[in-house]
Amino acid sequence: MKICSPEKTTLGFIGTGVMGAPMANHLLKAGYQLYVHNRTASRAQALVDAGATYCETPGEVAAKCDVTFAIVGFPPDVESVFLGDFGIIASSKPGSIIVDMTTSKPDLAVQIAAAAAAKNVIALDAPVSGGDIGARSGALSIMVGGAKDAFDTILPLFDLMGGNVVYQGLAGSGQHTKMANQIAIASTMMAMCESLTYAKHAGLDPETVLESISKGAAGSWTLTNLAPRVLNDDYAPGFYVKHFIKDMQIAIDCSAAMGIPTPGLITAKALFDKIANEGFEDKGTQVVIKAYGSW
């Protein structure tokens, strides 16, 4: 496949949840024939109504497509979807490209790439950052590992979903980059919560404080996009607590294997574990403010 155009390329998308549905919709709106699958079929219905074709299994999607994307929940889900007997690799056409956009284990990305290569299929790992806001606006940061020529071939597709698409290196490099991203976010989330808590207890209006600090040296994506949700008591998931805990554990494990200390990451995970145990695992990550008591 040399040209990635709607006339020449058939696409698949597996996992149409908070992130996957808007990402897939960008591909559909660009005129591509799109086949979709989701574990809960009803969550793909809006895409079907917009013109996508629903398939009963991930393998059925892959068998029909030149490029198949997937963004699912946890590493065991990735293993099942890509490496299962009726999964993507088993069903993909020779010469096709498969892309895991889940945040998952770097060594699993390497395993998937090797299994795909044995079937003359090219696998890329391409986790994303930017949450539901970035997914809806097509402004995600996409971090890609795998074969450079495959990346170059489907870059036009990545550009439909992301505003910052960067090739990072060989298989697993995308996942390692996402771990660096999540490590940075972990401490930033704590900083956001502690800042708002301090402002409130100092008798300030947190919204007015946010207007000042989000535009200065303390500014961050978290302050700009998640702090206003906290102030509005909006804990709807742009990114689930349970998924962030998964990501942090992968980062902790990878860091330990490399002998790297990560005190900020470990502290942040403890706070997220606390709120998950209190019943907030299906809320958005901004709900970590609850770990700060009556903030």
GISULRA-V35091 format. One record per pair of residues at least 24 apart in sequence whose C-alpha atoms are under 6 Angstrom apart, sorted by the first residue. I is the first residue (numbers start at 1). J is the second residue. If there is no record, write none. Layout:
# GISULRA-V35091
i: {I	I}
j: {J	J}
This chain:
# GISULRA-V35091
i: {6	6	9	10	10	11	11	11	12	12	12	12	12	13	13	13	14	14	15	15	15	16	19	19	22	22	23	23	35	58	58	59	59	59	59	62	62	62	63	63	66	67	67	67	68	69	69	70	70	71	71	72	75	89	94	94	95	95	96	97	97	98	99	99	99	100	100	101	101	102	103	106	106	106	109	110	110	125	126	131	131	132	138	139	141	143	144	144	145	145	145	145	145	145	146	146	179	183	186	186	187	193	197	235	235	235	236	236	237	237	238	239	240	240	240	240	241	241	241	241	242}
j: {31	32	66	65	66	65	67	68	36	61	65	68	69	68	69	70	38	70	70	71	72	44	132	135	135	136	135	161	61	87	88	86	87	88	91	88	91	92	91	92	96	96	97	98	98	98	99	100	101	101	102	102	104	116	120	121	120	121	121	122	123	123	123	124	125	125	126	126	127	127	127	172	175	176	172	171	172	174	174	238	239	238	162	163	165	174	168	174	169	170	171	172	173	174	170	171	251	265	265	268	264	289	295	283	284	287	283	284	283	284	284	284	282	283	284	285	281	283	284	285	281}
